[in-house]
């Protein structure tokens, strides 16, 4: 196994552990909604500190349920990942194309050069 493959395998294992360990260890079992987002946690903390707090802004769109909100967040994450994958794939393809063009130009130059010179 190459060095890059080992690093990739370790990174994949770390990501899987970060995703599975909180579920296996039961982290958040003491809460009503165990795995809410940071927004809900911040809202709760602000309400405890300052009960009369009035938000400066209101959301432009309020999803009808938590499931719809989660689906929209997942869609946003998927679109972002797609854009990043496209960018990195395009960059890699251009680099490989340049390398092939340089190799072809070098091979053509070597064919055209007389061997006695």
C-alpha positions in Angstrom: 0.0 0.0 0.0 1.4 3.4 -1.0 2.0 6.2 1.5 -0.9 8.3 0.0 -3.3 5.3 0.2 -2.3 4.9 3.9 -3.0 8.5 4.6 -6.3 8.4 2.8 -7.4 5.3 4.7 -6.4 7.0 8.1 -8.3 10.1 7.2 -11.4 8.1 6.1 -11.2 6.2 9.4 -11.0 9.4 11.4 -14.0 10.9 9.6 -16.0 7.7 10.2 -15.0 7.7 13.9 -16.1 11.3 14.2 -19.5 10.5 12.7 -20.1 7.2 14.6 -18.6 7.8 18.1 -21.2 10.4 19.3 -24.0 8.0 18.4 -22.4 4.9 19.9 -21.3 6.7 23.1 -24.8 8.2 23.6 -23.6 11.8 23.7 -26.6 14.1 23.9 -29.0 11.5 25.4 -29.8 13.9 28.3 -31.2 16.5 25.9 -34.7 16.7 24.4 -33.2 17.1 20.9 -29.8 15.5 21.1 -28.1 16.7 17.9 -29.5 20.1 17.2 -27.4 22.6 15.4 -25.3 25.5 16.8 -28.1 28.0 16.1 -30.5 26.3 18.5 -27.8 26.0 21.1 -27.0 29.7 20.8 -30.7 30.6 20.9 -31.1 28.6 24.2 -28.0 30.2 25.7 -29.1 33.7 24.8 -32.6 33.1 26.2 -31.1 31.9 29.5 -28.8 34.9 29.8 -31.2 37.7 28.6 -34.8 36.6 28.6 -36.0 39.9 27.1 -33.7 39.8 24.1 -35.2 40.8 20.8 -33.4 39.6 17.6 -32.3 42.3 15.2 -33.4 40.4 12.1 -35.9 37.7 11.3 -35.3 34.9 8.7 -36.4 35.4 5.1 -37.8 31.9 5.0 -38.8 29.7 7.9 -39.1 26.0 7.0 -42.3 24.3 8.1 -40.4 21.6 10.0 -37.0 20.5 11.2 -37.0 17.8 8.5 -37.4 20.3 5.7 -34.7 22.5 7.3 -32.3 19.5 7.5 -33.1 18.6 3.8 -32.3 22.1 2.7 -29.1 22.1 4.6 -28.1 18.7 3.1 -28.9 20.1 -0.4 -26.8 23.2 0.3 -23.9 21.0 1.4 -24.3 18.7 -1.6 -24.2 21.6 -4.0 -21.2 23.1 -2.3 -19.4 19.8 -2.5 -20.3 19.5 -6.2 -18.9 22.9 -7.0 -15.7 22.1 -5.1 -15.3 18.8 -6.8 -15.9 20.4 -10.2 -13.3 23.0 -9.5 -10.6 20.6 -8.3 -11.4 18.2 -11.2 -11.1 20.9 -13.7 -7.8 22.1 -12.2 -6.4 18.6 -12.3 -7.6 18.0 -15.8 -5.9 21.2 -17.1 -2.7 20.3 -15.3 -2.7 16.8 -16.9 -3.5 18.3 -20.3 -0.5 20.7 -20.0 1.8 17.8 -19.0 0.6 15.7 -22.0 1.1 18.6 -24.4 4.6 19.3 -23.1 5.4 15.6 -23.4 4.1 15.4 -26.9 6.0 18.6 -27.8 9.2 17.1 -26.3 8.7 13.9 -28.2 8.1 15.8 -31.5 11.2 17.9 -30.9 13.3 14.8 -30.3 12.0 13.1 -33.5 12.8 16.2 -35.6 16.3 16.7 -34.2 19.0 14.9 -36.3 21.0 12.4 -34.2 24.4 13.5 -35.4 24.2 17.1 -34.2 
